[in-house]
Amino acid sequence: MSNRQKTTVRSAIELEREVAALKARVEAQVLQLARITGSNTDKKEQLGKLLDLAYALDVDSTQKRVITDTCKKLIKTTVTEMQLNMELTEADSAFLSTLQKRYPNLNHRELKISLLVKLNYETKEIARSIGVSTRGMETIRYKIHKKLGIGKHISMKNYLTELVGG
């Protein structure tokens, strides 16, 4: 076997390993997504039942309103989690709500990316999580930057962090 053939065989083996590793990573992400989706669906159903029970409570109307408003807020957060396919903290949910109100022209993917930028994820990590190249992610970030209307020398992460006070 010639050196050229040996190099080709080695390259093919390396590509097979890389493909296997990528398949394993995709499989792991699919499992994680299924877990989150199932968890959120269960959570939404349970919160719906809790909301129904809260409406039936025989308590002071002010207390009932606090309980039902809290349930509604948690249900809304769960629905947002399901749309973004990720679990959110209360602060994340508040941030997304504020961002969406201020910038209704942002789509769900742009909202998710904005949250990940605010949470200090690297461009490479975000790109991988949404299934685009790093260069593609840079283009998306540029478009979000423009939609937010912030100057090109202003950090998107800093802007988003300051949007709801950190």
N, C-alpha and C positions, 0 to 999 in steps of 0.2 A: 504494500500500500504506500502511495506517495505521500509526501508531507502535506500536499494540498488536500488530499482525500482525508488524511488524519485530522486536519484542521476543520474540515467540513463536518466530519463525524462528531468532533468535540463540540462544535457550534450547535449542531442538532441536539446533542445531549443536553447542553446548557439551556437551549430553548425549551426543551421538554420539561426540564426541572422548573424553569421560570413559569411555564404554563401551569404546571401542577401546583406551584406555590400560589399563583394568582387564583386558580380554581378554589383552592382551600380557603383563601382569604374571602373570596366572594361568598362561598358557602357559609363561612362564619358570620359574615355580615347579614346574609339572608336569615340565618337563625336568630341573630340579635334583633333584626327588624320584626320577625314574626313574634318574638317574645314581647317586644315593646308594644306592638299592635294588639296582641292578645291582652296584655296587661291593661292597656288604655281602654279597650272595649269593656273589659270587666269593671274597671274603675268607673267608666261612664254609666254603665248599668246600675252599679251600686249607688252612685251619687243620685241617679234618677229616682231610685227607690227611697233614698234618704230624703230627697226633696219632697216626694209625695207624702212621706210620713210627717215631715215638718209642716206641710200645709194643713195636715189633719190635727196637729197639736192644739190643745186647748190651753194656750198661754197668752200672755200679754202681747198685743199686736206689734209692739216695738221689738220685743224679743223674737217673735216669729219672723219679722222682717229681717233681722240680723241673721238668723239661721238660714232662711230661704235665700237671701242675697249671697251668703257665703257658699251655699250649695250651687247656686247658679254660676258664681265666679269659678268654682272648682270644675264644674261641667264645661264651662267655656275654655278653661285652661286645658282640660283633657282633649277637647275637640281640636284645639290648636296643636297639641302634642301629636294627635293622630295625623293631622294635615302635614306637619313637619317631620313626622316619623322620628321624633326624639323626645326624651323626657325633659320637662321643664321645671325649674324652681319657680317660686312665686315671683321672685325678682325678674327672672327671664320672661315670665308671662306679662308682667307689668311693662317691661321694656318693649316687648313685641306689640303690646296694645298701644303704647305711646307712639311707637314708630309707625304703626299702621294708620293711626289717626292723623299724624302729621304728614305722612307720605303715602296717601292711598294708592299712588301709582306703582308702588313696589309689589311685585308678585310674591307668591309663597316661597319660591326658591330664593329670591333676593332677601326676603325677611329672614329666612334660615341662615343665609350666608352672613347677613348683617349681625345676627346674634352670635354666630361663630367668630366673626371678626372681633366683636365686643368682648367675647370670652377669651380672646388672645390666642386663638388657633392660628397656626401658620397657614399661608396660602396653599402650600403643598398638601397639608392635611385636609383642608376644606375641599380642595380639588378632588382628592381621593374619595372623600365621603360622598360627594355628589356625582362622581363618575365623569369628571372632565380632566383634561390635561392641565398642567400648571399654567401654561400660556393661556388656555381657555379661561381659567379662573381669574387670571389677571385682567382679561378683557371684561369679564362679568363685574369684577370689582370696580373697574374704570366706569362702567355704565351705572353702577349703583352710586358711585361718587358723584356722577353728573346728576342723577335723579335727586340726590340729597341736596344738590346745589351748593356744595362746599368747594372752596378754592382748591386748586390742584396741589398746593403746598401744605394743605391742612391734612393731618392724619385722620383717616376714616375711623380708626380704632378710638382715638382720643375723642373725636366728635361724638361717636356713638356712646361712649362711656359717659360723657358729660350730658348727653341727651336726657337721661333720667337720674342724674346725680350719682353715677357710679354704679 
